[in-house]
């Protein structure tokens, strides 16, 4: 698999309060799942949980992509 394909395949997941969010490398949600716990939340609270989990998953996705890039780019050239 080439570098572009490896980066395109990056997915990261975060879960909490009955919500699971999966995002791609760009932080775009690609999957969203709810349990009964999540469905009992007020709409504003549910939206906040989704936003927070998406941000957490996006951070993990960038970390994974950084690891992939470290295979081909010297670490001193990668932003910290």
Backbone torsions as a table, in degrees:
resi	resn	phi	psi	omega
1	UNK	NA	132.4	-179.9
2	UNK	-77.5	171.3	-177.9
3	UNK	-58.4	-48.0	-179.9
4	UNK	-59.7	-41.7	178.9
5	UNK	-66.2	-39.5	178.9
6	UNK	-64.3	-41.3	178.9
7	UNK	-68.7	-39.1	177.4
8	UNK	-62.3	-28.3	-177.3
9	UNK	-84.0	-6.2	-177.9
10	UNK	-63.0	128.6	174.6
11	UNK	-139.5	144.4	175.9
12	UNK	-138.6	148.7	-174.2
13	UNK	-125.8	143.9	172.1
14	UNK	-138.1	142.7	-177.8
15	UNK	-134.9	150.2	174.8
16	UNK	174.1	149.1	177.1
17	UNK	53.0	32.6	176.4
18	UNK	85.1	11.5	180.0
19	UNK	-120.7	139.0	171.9
20	UNK	-126.1	127.0	179.8
21	UNK	-119.9	132.3	173.9
22	UNK	-118.1	130.3	-179.9
23	UNK	-123.7	160.7	174.1
24	UNK	-91.2	-173.1	-177.5
25	UNK	-58.7	-29.6	-177.8
26	UNK	-87.5	1.7	-179.3
27	UNK	83.8	7.2	179.7
28	UNK	-78.5	125.7	177.5
29	UNK	-61.6	131.1	177.0
30	UNK	-117.2	-10.1	175.4
31	UNK	-158.2	145.5	-178.4
32	UNK	-147.4	127.1	-178.9
33	UNK	-132.9	145.2	-179.0
34	UNK	-126.4	145.8	168.9
35	UNK	-105.4	178.1	177.8
36	UNK	-59.0	-34.6	178.8
37	UNK	-56.5	-46.2	-179.1
38	UNK	-64.6	-38.9	-177.0
39	UNK	-70.7	-11.9	177.3
40	UNK	-90.0	-5.6	179.3
41	UNK	-76.8	151.5	172.6
42	UNK	-66.0	150.4	-178.0
43	UNK	-53.1	-43.7	179.4
44	UNK	-63.4	-39.9	179.2
45	UNK	-68.1	-40.9	178.5
46	UNK	-63.1	-43.5	178.8
47	UNK	-61.3	-41.2	179.5
48	UNK	-65.1	-40.4	178.3
49	UNK	-62.6	-45.5	179.9
50	UNK	-61.5	-45.0	178.8
51	UNK	-60.5	-46.5	-178.1
52	UNK	-64.0	-43.3	-180.0
53	UNK	-68.5	-37.6	177.3
54	UNK	-62.7	-40.7	178.1
55	UNK	-65.2	-42.2	178.3
56	UNK	-62.4	-45.1	179.9
57	UNK	-66.5	-37.7	179.1
58	UNK	-62.4	-40.2	177.1
59	UNK	-62.0	-42.6	178.5
60	UNK	-65.5	-36.9	179.1
61	UNK	-65.1	-41.8	178.6
62	UNK	-65.3	-39.5	177.4
63	UNK	-61.4	-42.5	178.2
64	UNK	-64.3	-42.9	179.4
65	UNK	-63.8	-39.4	178.0
66	UNK	-60.6	-39.4	177.5
67	UNK	-64.3	-40.4	177.9
68	UNK	-64.5	-44.8	-179.8
69	UNK	-65.3	-32.0	-179.4
70	UNK	-62.0	-20.4	177.0
71	UNK	-70.2	-23.1	-174.5
72	UNK	-125.1	-14.9	-178.4
73	UNK	-118.4	131.7	177.2
74	UNK	-57.6	138.9	-174.7
75	UNK	-59.0	-30.1	-179.7
76	UNK	-71.5	-12.1	177.8
77	UNK	-95.5	-10.5	177.9
78	UNK	-85.5	135.6	177.3
79	UNK	-64.4	150.0	179.7
80	UNK	-91.5	NA	NA
